[in-house]
């Protein structure tokens, strides 16, 4: 799978998954939103 547009990719090798997430600001705080979690095949 290609990544998610405008998202960061985090590959967790020990858990054999890849997570795509976005970061936004809301009321002075950083908010991390997980978009997709997929097993590494």
Secondary structure, 3 states (H helix, E strand, C coil): CCCCCCCEEEEEHHHCEEEEEEEEEECCEEEEEEEEEEECC
